[in-house]
Amino acid sequence: MSGGISKSKRPWHARIRRRIRLDYLKILRTHGAPAQVARGVGYGIFVELIFFPTLGLAFFLIYALNKYLKGHFTASIASFVFAKLFAWATILPSILLGAWLLSIEVSQTVVKDTVRVLVYEWGMYDALSAWLLGVTQNPVNLEALDQLWSFIYAWILGGVIFGVVLGVGGFAVSWVGLKKYQAHRNKRR
């Protein structure tokens, strides 16, 4: 035997494809009820579509949901990553739904003015630190910050509602699919 590093027989993209397929089959063939895997799928979609407040906290939320509400962690992470592909399509409807439920006006002008004042003219970090410390007396900046918080509240509320609806839909689709897959697999044996 030589002491050198052996070269893989397959190219890197084939190894990645095989690894993804193996992980997919592990999820399908998991021991336990299909409902556990389906709950994990629903939790992953829900956490992704909350969108704004989960920045940086998503994996902690997914872990807690799966641990305490008996979901499948791997299925949850897979659905979280998959939901990232279409999450952009739910941002505007989430904001509009949240604004409608909170009875606030969110218009293009409000969004543009808020972004202009906070990001370009005053700076987001300065606006937040001044608001938290209460040291500012500039009503334009406080008004823009108030509009930003209304905008964020609308986005969070709409995101939670879309997350619940699409998470339940993901749960139902994956639960039915897993039941059929397991029935087909048991029939073949």
N, C-alpha and C positions, 0 to 999 in steps of 0.2 A: 504494500500500500504506500502510496505517496503522501506526503504531508501537505500538498497543495490544496487549494480551494477548487472544488469541482464545479464545472459549469453546468447550468440547468439545461435539460434537453428541450425545454419548451421556451418560446419567447415570452417576454413579460406580459403582453396583452392576453395570451392564452392562459397564463397562470392567474391573472386577475379574473378573467371570465370563468375559469374553473372554480375559483374561490367564491365568487358571487353565486354561482350555481349551487355550490355546496351549502352556503349559508341559506339560500332559498329553500333547499331541500330539508335542511335542519328545521326551519320554521314550519314547513308543511308536515314533517314527520315528528313533530314534538310530542313528547309524552304528556298527556293531560288533555283536558277538554278543549275542543275547538273554541269554546267561549273565552278561554284564557288568552289565546292568541288573538282572537277578534277584539277583546277588550284592549289588548296592547296596541293594536292597529288604531282603534278609536282614540286612545289616549295620545298617541303620537300626532295624529291629525289635529286633535283639539289643541294641544300645546303649540303646534306650529301656527295655527290660524288665530290664536290670541295675538300673535305677532309682536306687537310693540313691547308689552311688559316682559316678554320672555327673553329679550336680548341678553345673552350671557347666563340666563338662569334655566334655559330649556332643559338641559340634561338633569339638573337637580329636580325640576318639576316632574319630568318623565320618570325618574327613578322613584320618587315618592309616590306618584300615582300607581305605578306598577307594583311596588312593594306592599302598599297598604290596601289597594283595591284589587289585588290579585290579577295583574295583567302579565303579559309576556314582554320582557324588556327588549329582546332583540327585534321582535315584531314592531314594537313601539318606535325604536330608533329607525328602523327601515321605513316605516310609514311617515315619520317626521321628515326624513330626508326626501322621500317621494313627494310629500306635500309641499316642500319648498319649490318644486317645479311649477305648481299652479297657485301658490299663495299670492303672487302679485295680482292675480285676477280678482281676488277678494278684497283688496285694500279699499278701493273706491266704494264698492257696495257696503263694506263694513262701516266706513265713515258716514255715508249717507243714512244707513239704517240707524246707527248710533245717534246721529244728529236729530233724526226724526223722533226717536224715542225720548231723547233728552229735551226736545223742543227748542233746539238752538239752531241758529242759522250758520251754515258752513257753506260759504260761496267761494268761487275762484278768487274774488277780491280779498276776502278775509285770509285765505291761505297765502296769497302772494304778499299781502301787506305784513303778515306775521313773519314769513320767511325773510322778507326784505329787512324789516326792522331788527329782528333778533339775530339773524345770521350775518347780514352784510353790513348794516350800519352800527350795531351795538355789539354784536358777538353773543353767541348762545351761552358760553361759559360766564361771561360778565353778567348777562341778564339773569341767569339762574342764581349765581352767587349773590348778586345784589338783591334779588327778590327774597332769597332765603335769609339774608342778613337784615333786610328791611331798611337799607341805607339809601335807597334811591328816592328821589322826589320828582322824577321825570314822568309825567302822566302818559306820554306816548309809549314809553317802554313798558310801563305797567299794563296799559291797555293791550299792547301787543302780546305781552306774556299771558294775560287773562284769555285772550283769544286763542293762544297756543294751547293752554290747558283745556279749554272747551273742545278744541279740535282733538286733542289727545284722549280726553274722556269719551268722546264720540267714537273714536277709532277703537278704543279698548272695548267698549260695550258692544259695538257691532262685531268686532273680532271674536268676542266670547260667544255671541249668538251664532255666528257662522261656524265657529269651532265646534259648538255642541251639535248643530244640525249636521255638518259634514262628518264629524266624528261618529255620530250615531249611524249615519249612512255607511261610513267605512266599516264600522262594526258589523252591520247587517250583511253587507256584501261579502266581507271576509268570513263571517260565520257560516253563511250559506255555502260559499265556495269550499271551505274546509270540510264541512259535513259531507258534501258531495265527493270531494277528493278522498276522504277517509272511507266512505261507503264503496267507492270504486276500487280502492286499494284492497279493502277487505274482501270484496267480491273476487278479485283476481287471485287471491291466495288459496 
